[in-house]
Amino acid sequence: MIQTFKIQGSGTDPYSTNFLHIDTTFSAQCNCPAGVKQQLCKHIISILEGEIPKGLIDGDTNQISSIAKAFQASETGAAYNAYLQLNTEIASLKKELANRKKQIARMLYK
């Protein structure tokens, strides 16, 4: 079943964000500039995370939670969760790297 949402972005025409899930197969499309380049866009991500996207002007908001649940149960959902975990680890490593750099500077300039 295809679920479509219209989201008003910064342009004059609203973006169409479509979701298709059949069993464990899950796909999404958005015609915003990022979506046209087949990149993750904020419109898709917000719905996949179970949130009502900013600027939503059309679409059944009652379906958002079922879309998010189907996504989490899919192979793509598992890959997305791994991506989020890596992002968290990167942020932590960047913070540790900055602290080490400061520590070395303090040691050098005593």
C-alpha positions as CSV (number, residue, x, y, z in Angstrom):
1,M,0.0,0.0,0.0
2,I,1.3,3.4,-0.9
3,Q,1.0,6.3,1.6
4,T,1.5,9.8,0.2
5,F,2.0,13.0,2.1
6,K,2.2,16.5,0.8
7,I,4.7,18.8,2.6
8,Q,5.1,22.5,2.0
9,G,8.7,23.4,1.8
10,S,10.4,26.6,1.0
11,G,9.3,26.4,-2.7
12,T,6.0,27.3,-4.1
13,D,4.9,23.7,-4.8
14,P,4.5,21.2,-2.0
15,Y,6.7,18.1,-2.0
16,S,5.2,14.6,-2.4
17,T,6.6,12.1,0.0
18,N,5.6,8.5,-0.8
19,F,6.0,5.3,1.3
20,L,5.5,1.8,0.1
21,H,5.7,-1.2,2.4
22,I,4.8,-4.8,1.5
23,D,5.7,-7.4,4.0
24,T,9.4,-6.7,4.7
25,T,10.0,-4.6,1.6
26,F,10.1,-0.9,2.3
27,S,10.7,2.0,0.1
28,A,10.3,5.8,0.2
29,Q,10.5,8.7,-2.3
30,C,10.4,12.5,-2.0
31,N,10.6,15.0,-4.8
32,C,12.4,17.6,-2.7
33,P,15.9,18.6,-3.9
34,A,17.6,16.1,-1.7
35,G,15.1,13.3,-2.5
36,V,15.5,13.9,-6.3
37,K,19.2,13.1,-5.7
38,Q,18.2,10.0,-3.8
39,Q,19.6,11.3,-0.6
40,L,17.9,11.0,2.8
41,C,15.7,14.1,3.3
42,K,14.2,15.5,6.5
43,H,10.7,14.9,5.1
44,I,11.2,11.1,4.9
45,I,13.3,10.9,8.1
46,S,10.6,12.6,10.2
47,I,7.9,10.2,9.1
48,L,10.2,7.2,9.5
49,E,10.9,8.3,13.0
50,G,7.1,8.6,13.7
51,E,6.9,12.3,13.7
52,I,4.6,14.6,11.8
53,P,6.8,16.6,9.5
54,K,6.9,20.4,9.6
55,G,4.8,21.8,6.8
56,L,2.5,18.8,6.4
57,I,-0.5,19.9,4.4
58,D,-2.0,16.6,3.2
59,G,-1.8,12.9,4.2
60,D,-3.3,10.6,6.9
61,T,-1.3,11.4,10.0
62,N,-2.8,8.3,11.6
63,Q,-0.7,6.2,9.2
64,I,2.6,7.8,10.3
65,S,3.1,5.5,13.3
66,S,2.3,2.3,11.3
67,I,4.8,3.5,8.6
68,A,7.5,4.0,11.3
69,K,6.8,0.5,12.8
70,A,7.0,-1.1,9.4
71,F,10.2,0.7,8.7
72,Q,11.7,-0.4,12.0
73,A,10.8,-4.0,11.2
74,S,12.5,-3.8,7.8
75,E,16.1,-4.5,6.8
76,T,16.4,-0.8,5.9
77,G,15.2,0.1,9.4
78,A,18.0,-2.0,10.8
79,A,20.5,-0.3,8.5
80,Y,19.2,3.1,9.6
81,N,19.6,2.2,13.3
82,A,23.2,1.1,12.6
83,Y,23.7,4.5,10.9
84,L,22.3,6.3,13.9
85,Q,24.6,4.3,16.2
86,L,27.6,5.2,14.1
87,N,26.7,8.9,14.2
88,T,26.5,8.7,18.0
89,E,29.9,7.1,18.1
90,I,31.4,9.6,15.7
91,A,30.1,12.5,17.9
92,S,31.7,10.9,21.0
93,L,35.0,10.3,19.2
94,K,35.1,13.9,17.9
95,K,34.6,15.2,21.5
96,E,37.3,12.8,22.8
97,L,39.6,13.9,19.9
98,A,39.1,17.6,20.8
99,N,39.8,16.9,24.5
100,R,43.0,15.0,23.6
101,K,44.2,17.9,21.4
102,K,43.6,20.3,24.3
103,Q,45.5,18.0,26.7
104,I,48.5,17.8,24.4
105,A,48.5,21.6,24.0
106,R,48.5,22.0,27.8
107,M,51.3,19.6,28.1
108,L,53.4,21.4,25.4
109,Y,52.8,24.9,26.6
110,K,53.4,24.5,30.4
